[in-house]
Amino acid sequence: MEDSDLGAQAVRSSAAVTGPILGSVVPNTGPSAGGSTVTLNGSGFTGATAVNFGTSLALSYTVDNAAKITAVTPPGTGSVPVTVRSPGGTSNAVTYTYAATPALTSVSPNQGPASGGTSVILTGTGLTGATAVTFGGNAATSYTVNSATQITAVAPAGTGAVPVTVSAPGGTSNTVVYTYVAAPVLTALSPTQGPTDTGAGITLTGSGLTTTSTVSFGATPAAFTVLSDTTVVALAPAGPAGPVSVNVTTAGGISNSRTYTRVSPPGI
């Protein structure tokens, strides 16, 4: 064999054993439970014999081409070096980080109107990088990640008691319950009129009154007691003679109004 042929063979042999080079892992963060599909970008991947995440083998991998491998992450914790092994050797390492699964401990307030729009605080752990907040499968109107332990979210419209979850690089959290409260409705006042001074007892009848937080006569709040979901007893505050609108505020919003009329005492 001539020297030129030997030289060409040596070049080919050298090329054949060139080690893989790993440039990136996308995404580079995922849940500690593993099971995430990631893309390894680089070169020299042809014939790859192993993909490692730390000391653990990928659950599976496919060599798409010499510059790309699709792999499924094994379980793990913390930040680990990812490497590719091939007949040419083992690549350099690129870091992949296992994120803790987010966990929710509370939502406050835990109820609001069916129309949505309530700003709530979600408290828990592992909330950094949250990618979604859902109320019964409906996306929050908006949300802000305040810290790893707190998110402020705006509830969308909904009905009944629904599970709230947070999705983050570490996966999807457990659920906490948020309850949509129907708007209150007033159907009657009894009596419908009384004196201009304070203290007249008024029975308000309607629905959705359980969470009543305010009873208003015009702009003036009244003392009240919730007897049931359909009945509230209030003490009419003092005011000038004439009609005044009465409504209630609950976790479900502000009710319609009913008219109460203050009557001046008879003249002497």
C-alpha positions in Angstrom: 0.0 0.0 0.0 1.3 3.4 -0.9 2.1 6.0 1.7 -0.7 8.2 0.3 -3.3 5.4 0.9 -2.0 4.9 4.4 -2.4 8.6 5.1 -6.0 8.7 3.8 -6.9 5.6 5.9 -5.4 7.3 9.0 -7.5 10.4 8.4 -10.7 8.3 8.0 -9.9 6.4 11.2 -9.3 9.6 13.1 -12.6 11.0 11.8 -14.5 7.9 12.8 -13.5 8.1 16.4 -14.1 11.8 16.9 -16.0 12.3 20.2 -19.5 13.8 20.4 -19.8 17.5 21.4 -22.9 18.6 23.3 -24.0 22.2 22.9 -27.3 22.4 24.7 -30.2 20.6 26.3 -33.7 22.0 25.6 -35.5 22.5 27.9 -32.8 22.4 30.6 -35.2 22.1 33.5 -37.9 19.5 34.3 -39.6 17.7 37.1 -37.8 15.5 39.5 -40.1 12.6 38.6 -38.5 12.5 35.2 -40.4 11.6 32.0 -39.7 14.9 30.2 -38.8 14.9 26.6 -35.7 17.0 25.9 -33.6 17.8 22.8 -29.8 17.5 22.9 -28.1 19.6 20.3 -24.5 19.3 19.2 -22.4 17.2 16.9 -20.9 13.7 16.5 -24.0 11.9 17.8 -24.1 9.2 15.1 -24.0 5.8 16.7 -24.5 7.2 20.3 -24.6 4.3 22.8 -25.8 6.1 25.9 -27.2 9.4 27.2 -26.6 10.1 30.9 -28.3 12.5 33.3 -25.8 12.5 36.1 -25.2 8.8 36.8 -28.6 7.7 35.5 -29.3 6.6 31.9 -32.0 8.4 29.9 -35.3 6.4 30.0 -35.0 6.3 26.2 -33.4 8.3 23.4 -33.4 8.5 19.7 -30.5 9.7 17.5 -32.4 11.9 15.1 -29.2 12.9 13.2 -25.6 13.6 13.9 -26.5 16.9 15.5 -29.7 16.0 17.4 -30.8 13.5 20.0 -34.3 13.3 21.5 -34.2 11.8 25.0 -36.6 11.2 27.9 -35.2 12.2 31.3 -34.9 9.7 34.2 -35.9 10.7 37.8 -33.4 12.9 39.6 -32.7 15.8 41.9 -30.7 19.0 41.7 -28.5 20.0 38.8 -26.8 17.1 37.0 -24.3 16.8 34.0 -25.8 15.5 30.8 -23.4 13.6 28.5 -23.6 11.6 25.3 -21.4 8.5 24.8 -20.5 7.2 21.4 -17.9 5.0 19.8 -15.7 8.1 19.6 -15.9 8.7 23.4 -17.9 10.7 25.9 -19.0 14.3 25.3 -18.5 17.3 27.4 -21.3 17.9 30.0 -24.2 20.3 29.9 -26.3 21.0 33.0 -29.8 19.9 33.4 -31.7 20.9 36.5 -34.5 18.9 38.2 -37.1 21.3 39.7 -39.1 20.4 42.8 -42.8 19.7 42.1 -44.8 22.7 43.0 -47.0 22.3 46.1 -50.0 24.5 47.2 -51.0 25.0 50.8 -53.7 27.6 50.5 -55.6 30.1 48.3 -56.8 33.3 50.0 -59.6 34.3 49.8 -60.9 30.9 49.0 -64.2 32.1 47.5 -65.5 34.8 45.2 -68.2 35.8 42.7 -69.1 33.5 39.8 -68.3 36.4 37.5 -64.6 36.1 38.4 -62.2 39.0 38.9 -61.2 38.2 42.4 -57.5 38.7 43.2 -56.3 35.7 45.3 -53.0 34.8 46.9 -51.7 31.2 46.3 -49.2 30.1 48.9 -47.0 27.0 48.6 -43.5 25.9 47.5 -41.7 25.4 44.2 -43.7 28.1 42.4 -40.8 29.8 40.7 -41.1 29.8 36.9 -44.8 28.9 37.0 -46.2 28.5 33.5 -49.9 28.2 34.3 -52.5 28.8 37.1 -55.9 27.1 36.6 -59.2 27.2 38.3 -61.1 24.1 37.5 -59.3 23.7 34.2 -59.8 27.4 33.3 -56.7 29.6 33.1 -56.5 32.4 35.6 -57.3 35.8 34.0 -53.7 36.8 35.0 -51.1 35.8 37.5 -47.8 37.1 38.9 -45.1 35.0 40.6 -44.2 37.0 43.6 -41.7 34.4 44.9 -41.0 30.7 45.2 -43.8 30.5 47.8 -46.4 33.0 46.5 -48.4 33.8 43.4 -51.0 36.5 43.0 -53.7 35.4 40.5 -57.0 36.8 39.3 -59.8 34.2 39.2 -61.7 33.6 35.9 -65.5 33.2 35.8 -66.8 29.8 37.1 -69.3 28.0 39.2 -69.2 25.8 42.3 -66.2 24.5 44.1 -63.2 24.0 41.8 -59.6 22.7 42.1 -56.8 25.3 41.7 -53.5 24.1 40.4 -50.1 25.6 39.4 -47.9 24.2 36.7 -44.2 24.9 36.7 -41.0 23.3 35.4 -41.2 20.8 38.2 -44.7 19.6 37.1 -48.2 20.3 38.2 -49.1 20.9 41.9 -51.6 19.3 44.2 -55.0 21.1 44.3 -56.6 23.6 46.7 -60.3 24.4 46.5 -61.7 27.7 45.4 -65.5 28.2 45.6 -67.5 30.4 43.3 -70.4 32.0 45.1 -73.6 33.0 43.3 -74.5 36.7 43.4 -76.9 37.6 46.2 -80.5 38.4 45.4 -83.0 40.4 47.5 -86.7 39.6 47.0 -88.3 41.5 49.9 -87.9 43.8 52.9 -90.2 43.6 55.9 -91.3 46.1 57.0 -90.7 48.4 54.0 -90.9 51.5 56.0 -89.9 52.8 59.5 -88.8 55.8 61.5 -86.0 58.2 60.7 -84.1 57.4 63.8 -81.9 54.2 64.2 -83.0 50.8 65.5 -85.9 49.6 63.4 -85.6 45.9 62.8 -85.8 44.9 59.1 -85.9 41.4 57.7 -84.2 41.0 54.3 -85.3 38.0 52.3 -83.6 36.5 49.3 -81.0 34.0 48.2 -77.2 33.7 48.4 -77.0 35.6 51.7 -74.9 33.3 53.8 -71.6 35.2 53.2 -73.1 38.6 53.7 -70.4 41.1 54.8 -72.3 44.4 54.4 -75.9 45.6 54.5 -76.2 49.1 53.2 -79.0 51.6 53.4 -77.9 54.0 50.8 -74.3 54.6 51.5 -74.7 53.9 55.3 -73.8 50.4 56.6 -76.2 48.8 59.0 -75.7 46.3 61.9 -77.0 42.9 60.8 -77.2 39.2 61.6 -77.3 36.4 59.0 -80.0 33.9 60.0 -79.7 31.6 56.9 -78.9 31.7 53.2 -82.3 33.3 52.6 -82.7 35.6 55.6 -80.8 38.5 57.1 -82.0 40.7 60.0 -80.7 44.3 60.0 -81.1 47.4 62.1 -82.0 50.3 59.9 -79.6 53.3 60.5 -80.9 56.8 61.1 -81.5 58.9 58.0 -83.6 61.6 56.5 -87.3 60.9 55.6 -87.9 59.4 52.2 -86.9 56.3 50.2 -83.5 54.7 50.4 -82.0 51.8 48.5 -81.0 48.7 50.5 -78.6 46.1 49.3 -76.2 43.5 50.6 -72.6 42.6 49.7 -71.5 39.0 49.9 -68.6 36.9 48.5 -70.7 36.6 45.4 -70.9 40.3 44.8 -73.5 43.1 45.4 -77.2 42.3 45.3 -80.0 44.2 43.6 -81.6 46.9 45.7 -84.9 47.0 47.5 -86.5 50.3 48.7 -87.0 51.2 52.4 -88.9 54.4 53.2 -88.2 56.4 56.3 -91.2 58.3 57.6 -91.0 61.5 59.7 -92.7 61.4 63.1 -96.0 63.2 63.2 -95.9 66.9 64.1 -97.2 68.1 67.3 
